[in-house]
Amino acid sequence: MNSKFLLTGMMILILSAAAVSGAPITGGTGSRIQMNFMHQDPDPADAGKYIDIRWQIVNTIGGATENLRFHLDAGYPFLFEAGDTPDKNLGTSVGTSEKEVYYVLHYKLKVADNALKGTYNITLGYSTGEGWTNKVFPIYIDPKRSDFVVGALVTSPEKLIADTDEVKLSVNIDNIGKGNAQNVKVKLLLPSGFKPTYSYSDEDSIGILEKGKSKTSNFYVDIADDVTEGEYGAKLNITYRDENDEENQYRTKTLDLNIPIKPAPHLVIESVTYSPEKIVPGTNTDILIKVKNTGTQKAESVSLRVFKDSAQPFKFSEKSDFIGKLEPGDTGEAVIRLTVESSAVAKKYLMDVEIRAIDQKENVMIFRRTVPLTVSYETKGLPTAGIMGILVVIGAAAYFRRKS
C-alpha cells in the first residue's frame, strides 16, 4: 500500500477538489478515465489575453494505466503560446477508487486579439494506447475592450438637398464594449457628390470614450448640385486604443453612415442673353436670365435678385424680378436692367444673384448663382459707308501708281 501512494505522489499532483476548484466540477466522460472540467481563469475570457484552463482527471481503474495521454483540440480564437502544447503525457497512471484523489490537467492558451463575444468549443481527448475518447467543453469569451456603433445623425440644415454648402453632420458614436477607448479619432469617408467644406472638416477627435457612453463627432461637408434624392453611403473610420491593452496598440473600426438627400426643387440658370448684345461703357443694358427647375418638386414664388457690388461699374434700375411657380422641368425668366458707367473697364464681370423659392412644405430655399457680363471697348470713327469709300480711294490710288 505504501508503494502505491509513493508512485502516486511521484507521478501526479494530488489535491482536494475543494482546494482546487472555486466552482462546481462538471462534465465527466468515459468509464475508465473521467475528465471533469474545473474552471477557466478568467471567466469570461478576454480577447488578447491568456486563459488558464484546468480539468480534474480521475482514473477509476484499479492498478496502473500505462501511457495515459491527453490532446487538446482548440482552434480559433485560441492559440498555444508561452511554451504550452496540445499534447500532454502523464505516463503511468495509478487508478484509485478514492474520490479525493485526482490529477489536475492544466493548459494555458492565448485568446486572439480580434476574438468576438461568444461561446467557443474546445475538445479534450485521452488515450491509453487503445484509441481516443473525446469530450467537448464550452469556453466563454467576452472581450473587455471597446466596441462602437453609430447612434443618431443630426444635420443642419435639417433637410439636406443638392447644391448645399457647409452642411453640418453631427454623428453620435456609442461605445457598447466592455472597456474604455482612448485617443479616439473619427474620419468621415464621403461618397461621390460630397466633399469636405474645408481642410480637416471631415475629421474629428473625441478623446476618451468610456464604456456605455456616447460622444458626438461634427463634420462639415458640401453637397454637389447634381446629387439626386436618396440615401448615400458614407463610412466612419474610428481609430482608438483600448484602455486595457497592455501593448498599447491602435485599432481601427469602420462603421456605415447613411446620408439622406431629400426630394426638393433645384433651381439653376439655364441661359443669359443681353440687349444690346454688345455692352459698352455708358450704355443701358437689359439682361434676360432663364431659370430652370431641375429638381423633383415644384417651386413656388420663385424670384431672382442681383447683389450690388460697389467694386463693379453698374447702376441698377431694376435689380430683382418675380418669376412665379416652376414645376419640375419648367423654365421661367427674369429681367435685370442696369447702366454701365462710362468709366467702366472693358472686361468680364461676374455678378452674384440669388434665386429664392418656397417648397411644398413652405420652407424658403435659397440658391446662389453667378451671371457673367462682358463690357467691350467702344468703337469710334466714321460710319461704315465712309470707311468703305476711303478703302475704294486707297485701292484706286494704288492701281494707278502701279500702271504708271
KAZI-V165718 format. One line per field, one symbol per residue. ss: DSSP state (h for helix, s for strand, l for the rest). phi: phi as a letter, one per 40 degrees, with the letter a starting at -180 (. if undefined). burial: # if it has 16 or more other ideal C-beta (glycine too) atoms within 10 Angstrom, else .. A space follows every 10 residues. Layout:
BEGIN
ss: ???
phi: ???
burial: ???
END
This chain:
BEGIN
ss: lhhhhhhhhh hlllllhhhh lllllsllll llssssssss slllslllls sssssssssl lllsssssss sssllllsss llllllssss ssssllllll llssssssss sllllllsss ssssssslll lsssssssss sllllllsss ssssssllll lllsssssss ssssslllll sssssssssl lllsssllll llsssssssl lllsssssss ssslllllls ssssssssss ssllllllls ssssssssss slllllssss ssssslllss lllsssssss ssslllllss ssssssllll lllsssssls ssssssllll ssssssssss lllllllsss ssssssssll lllsssssss ssssssllll lllhhhhhhh hhhhhhhhhh hhhl
phi: .ccccccccc cbcbbccccc ccbdcbgbag ccbbbbccab bcbccbcgbc bbbbbcbbcc ccgbbcfcbb bbcbcdbbbc bfgcbcbbbc gcbccabccc bacbcbbbbb cdcccccibb cbbbbbabhb gbbbacbcbc bbdcacabbc ccbbbbccbc bcgbbfccbb bcbbcbccbc bbfcbbbccc ccgbaccadg cbbabbgcbc cgbbbbbbbb bbbccbccci cbcbbbcbba bccccccfcc bbbbbcbcbc bccacabbcc abbbbcccbb dgbcbbbcbc bbcccbbcbc fcababccbc cbcbbccaba acbhcbcdgc bbbbbbbabc ccccccacbb ccbbbbabcc cgccbbbbbb bcabcbcccb iccdcccccc cccccccccc cccc
burial: .......#.. ##....#... #...#.#.#. .######### ...####### #.#######. ...##..#.# ##.#..##.. .........# ..####.... ###.#.#.## #.#.#....# .#.#####.. ..#.#.#.#. ########.# ....#....# ####..#.#. #.###.#### ##.#####.# ..##...... ##.#.#..#. #..##.#.## ###...#.#. .#.#.#.#.# ##.##..... ......#.#. #.#####.#. .#......## #...#.#.#. #####.###. .#####.... .###....#. #.#..#...# .#.#.#.### ...#....#. #.#.#####. ....#.#.#. #.#.#..... .......... .......... ....
END
